[in-house]
Amino acid sequence: METSAIEARSAQEAASGLWWIPIITGTLWILFSLLMFRFDYTSVTAVSVLFGVVCIAGAIEELISIPMSHGWWRAGRIALAVLFAVIAVVAFVHPGNTFNALAAVFAFFLLLRGIFSIILAITHIFEPMWLGLLAGIVEIGLAFWAAGDFGHKTVLLLVWVGLSALIHGVMQIILAFNLRSLRSA
């Protein structure tokens, strides 16, 4: 029992020492969301490649987060990183596919991220709990919206990607300050 408490404390100390990493990634996600609404999206290829970049960034972020996690969380982060990388490869290989396929892939991406946010909030890994739950619910709502057929898929896809990046950036910055508070405690 004492060994597991020592391991948990050392894991918290290691994670709190890296509190600045989510600040950087969160800031980059927020900047990316701002750029999403400023970019000229006149072709399916441009949107598909941009979506691939988002997935690559998500995969890299999950890989960076692996040292801060342990147990089945580590396995979950590895699985998400692989999934995001595979989705990115598909977006790069077939950029001319229809928006319906791209929206379906992005809906799946949002659904997984939303479920992951809710799990983190319920298990009290993310504080404040209500904000993690709210972010997860919004991401799942965006996933179902993306899966629907609402016309003007080009504009909606950009809005979904931009909102998702914004939500994720804010969550990363809050996580950074939660980790920093562990350090001072």
WOKARA-V336052 format. One record per backbone hydrogen bond with DSSP energy under -0.5 kcal/mol. NH is the residue of the N-H (numbers start at 0). CO is the residue of the C=O. E is the energy in kcal/mol with one decimal. If there is no record, write none. Layout:
NH&CO&E ; NH&CO&E
//
This chain:
4&0&-1.6 ; 5&1&-2.0 ; 6&2&-2.4 ; 7&3&-2.4 ; 8&4&-2.2 ; 9&5&-2.4 ; 10&6&-2.1 ; 11&7&-2.1 ; 12&8&-2.4 ; 13&9&-2.3 ; 14&10&-2.5 ; 15&11&-2.7 ; 16&12&-1.5 ; 17&13&-0.6 ; 17&14&-1.0 ; 18&15&-1.1 ; 20&17&-1.6 ; 21&17&-0.5 ; 22&18&-0.6 ; 23&19&-1.8 ; 24&20&-2.6 ; 25&21&-2.6 ; 26&22&-2.3 ; 27&23&-2.3 ; 28&24&-2.4 ; 29&25&-2.3 ; 30&26&-2.6 ; 31&27&-2.5 ; 32&28&-2.3 ; 33&29&-1.9 ; 34&30&-2.3 ; 35&31&-1.9 ; 36&32&-0.9 ; 36&33&-0.6 ; 37&34&-1.0 ; 38&34&-1.3 ; 40&38&-0.8 ; 41&39&-0.9 ; 46&42&-1.6 ; 47&43&-2.6 ; 48&44&-2.7 ; 49&45&-2.2 ; 50&46&-2.4 ; 51&47&-2.1 ; 52&48&-2.0 ; 53&49&-2.0 ; 54&50&-2.3 ; 55&51&-2.3 ; 56&52&-2.6 ; 57&53&-2.4 ; 58&54&-2.4 ; 59&55&-2.6 ; 60&56&-2.5 ; 61&57&-2.2 ; 62&58&-2.2 ; 63&59&-2.5 ; 64&60&-1.7 ; 65&61&-0.7 ; 65&62&-0.7 ; 67&64&-0.8 ; 68&65&-1.7 ; 72&69&-1.3 ; 73&70&-0.6 ; 74&70&-1.2 ; 75&71&-2.3 ; 76&72&-2.4 ; 77&73&-2.2 ; 78&74&-2.4 ; 79&75&-2.5 ; 80&76&-2.5 ; 81&77&-2.3 ; 82&78&-2.5 ; 83&79&-3.0 ; 84&80&-2.1 ; 85&81&-2.4 ; 86&82&-2.5 ; 87&83&-2.2 ; 88&84&-2.2 ; 89&85&-2.2 ; 90&86&-2.2 ; 91&87&-2.2 ; 92&88&-2.8 ; 93&89&-2.2 ; 94&91&-0.6 ; 96&93&-1.4 ; 101&97&-1.6 ; 102&98&-3.3 ; 103&99&-2.1 ; 104&100&-2.3 ; 105&101&-2.6 ; 106&102&-2.5 ; 107&103&-1.9 ; 108&104&-2.2 ; 109&105&-2.8 ; 110&106&-2.3 ; 111&107&-2.4 ; 112&108&-2.4 ; 113&109&-2.7 ; 114&110&-2.5 ; 115&111&-2.4 ; 116&112&-2.2 ; 117&113&-2.2 ; 118&114&-2.4 ; 119&115&-2.3 ; 120&116&-2.0 ; 121&117&-2.8 ; 122&118&-2.2 ; 123&120&-1.2 ; 124&119&-2.0 ; 125&119&-1.7 ; 126&124&-0.5 ; 130&127&-0.5 ; 131&127&-1.6 ; 132&128&-2.5 ; 133&129&-2.6 ; 134&130&-2.6 ; 135&131&-2.3 ; 136&132&-2.6 ; 137&133&-2.5 ; 138&134&-2.5 ; 139&135&-2.4 ; 140&136&-2.6 ; 141&137&-2.7 ; 142&138&-1.9 ; 143&139&-2.1 ; 144&140&-2.1 ; 145&141&-2.8 ; 146&142&-1.8 ; 147&143&-0.9 ; 147&144&-0.6 ; 149&147&-0.8 ; 155&151&-2.2 ; 156&152&-2.9 ; 157&153&-1.6 ; 158&154&-2.1 ; 159&155&-2.9 ; 160&156&-2.5 ; 161&157&-2.6 ; 162&158&-2.9 ; 163&159&-2.4 ; 164&160&-2.3 ; 165&161&-2.2 ; 166&162&-2.7 ; 167&163&-2.4 ; 168&164&-2.3 ; 169&165&-2.3 ; 170&166&-2.3 ; 171&167&-2.1 ; 172&168&-2.0 ; 173&169&-2.2 ; 174&170&-2.3 ; 175&171&-2.1 ; 176&172&-1.8 ; 177&173&-1.9 ; 178&174&-2.6 ; 179&175&-2.2 ; 180&176&-2.0 ; 181&177&-1.4 ; 182&178&-1.4 ; 183&179&-1.8 ; 184&180&-1.5
//
